[in-house]
Amino acid sequence: MISSSVEPVEFDFRLPKCQELPDGEVHVWQADLDALVLATESSRSPLSQDEHQRASRFHFESDRKRYIAGRQFLRKLISAYSKIDFMGSSFHYSPKGKPSLGPASEIRFNVSHSGRIAIFAFVRGKEVGVDVEQIRKEVNVKEIAGRFFSRAEQATFATVAEELKREAFFRCWTRKEAFVKAKGDGLSLPLDQFDVSLLPGESAQLLSTRPEPEEQHRWSMCDLNVGPDYASALVVEGKGASVVEKPTSISVEYGAGSESLAQWCKT
């Protein structure tokens, strides 16, 4: 079980130049990408060649701006944790494409974004994966579940009440994606080779792994509460880690209200 230690959000919080990352803690940041876009529009922070190539593939300009702003914020976070200027540096990639800071660094990180939300996770000396998905009405959840969920997950999904199926699907999907990203196996790990929990009210769990059943006990999993229109999950290597919410450095007013960090972490 992953335990959480949630810090209060401070409206005027600014990212310190140095961030400590104690052993046994997973630091998770949530950012509003539209707020980051507004805050970084005048910034010309360098990105790597592969990041520029990926940015150029976005069809909509708004998505391209969100991606660039998110990568700039990621580099600021890496600079703060590693205590070196990472703004112009390149990432290392595993043979299966998982980015890292290279073998000389103990800091591990993972990133996910969907819609206007981005999640950044940092831990020391352990593999980590995070996923966030906007819960979209146009997604055919039954068809996708039938194609990618394991047999056990499909059987469980079939028992979920019709009005709860969409949330159950995204809950399952983010848990599975977070596990795949933590392992760093990419598309080489079929989604039907492991089972996760998905029933309403059921805690996030890795239930079984195939063909190596002992792999199930190597990982911890939890849900992240990022608001009613999103689902998110975190997977970290080992047991007993504390998930620490970190406030974003960006607060931007929209009309009469303001956007700030959501309250989060279920265990």
Rosetta blueprint (number, residue, H / E / L):
1 M L
2 I L
3 S E
4 S E
5 S E
6 V E
7 E L
8 P L
9 V L
10 E L
11 F L
12 D L
13 F L
14 R L
15 L L
16 P L
17 K L
18 C L
19 Q L
20 E L
21 L L
22 P L
23 D L
24 G L
25 E E
26 V E
27 H E
28 V E
29 W E
30 Q E
31 A E
32 D E
33 L H
34 D H
35 A H
36 L H
37 V H
38 L H
39 A H
40 T H
41 E L
42 S L
43 S L
44 R L
45 S L
46 P L
47 L L
48 S L
49 Q H
50 D H
51 E H
52 H H
53 Q H
54 R H
55 A H
56 S H
57 R L
58 F L
59 H L
60 F L
61 E H
62 S H
63 D H
64 R H
65 K H
66 R H
67 Y H
68 I H
69 A H
70 G H
71 R H
72 Q H
73 F H
74 L H
75 R H
76 K H
77 L H
78 I H
79 S H
80 A H
81 Y H
82 S H
83 K L
84 I L
85 D L
86 F L
87 M L
88 G L
89 S L
90 S L
91 F L
92 H E
93 Y E
94 S L
95 P L
96 K L
97 G L
98 K L
99 P E
100 S E
101 L L
102 G L
103 P L
104 A L
105 S L
106 E L
107 I E
108 R E
109 F E
110 N E
111 V E
112 S E
113 H E
114 S E
115 G L
116 R L
117 I E
118 A E
119 I E
120 F E
121 A E
122 F E
123 V E
124 R E
125 G L
126 K L
127 E L
128 V E
129 G E
130 V E
131 D E
132 V E
133 E E
134 Q E
135 I L
136 R L
137 K L
138 E L
139 V L
140 N L
141 V H
142 K H
143 E H
144 I H
145 A H
146 G H
147 R H
148 F H
149 F L
150 S L
151 R H
152 A H
153 E H
154 Q H
155 A H
156 T H
157 F H
158 A H
159 T L
160 V L
161 A L
162 E H
163 E H
164 L H
165 K H
166 R H
167 E H
168 A H
169 F H
170 F H
171 R H
172 C H
173 W H
174 T H
175 R H
176 K H
177 E H
178 A H
179 F H
180 V H
181 K H
182 A H
183 K H
184 G L
185 D L
186 G H
187 L H
188 S H
189 L L
190 P L
191 L H
192 D H
193 Q H
194 F E
195 D E
196 V E
197 S L
198 L L
199 L L
200 P L
201 G L
202 E L
203 S L
204 A L
205 Q L
206 L E
207 L E
208 S E
209 T E
210 R L
211 P L
212 E L
213 P H
214 E H
215 E H
216 Q H
217 H H
218 R H
219 W E
220 S E
221 M E
222 C E
223 D E
224 L L
225 N L
226 V L
227 G L
228 P L
229 D L
230 Y E
231 A E
232 S E
233 A E
234 L E
235 V E
236 V E
237 E E
238 G L
239 K L
240 G L
241 A L
242 S E
243 V E
244 V E
245 E E
246 K E
247 P L
248 T L
249 S L
250 I L
251 S L
252 V E
253 E E
254 Y E
255 G L
256 A L
257 G E
258 S E
259 E E
260 S L
261 L L
262 A L
263 Q L
264 W L
265 C L
266 K L
267 T L
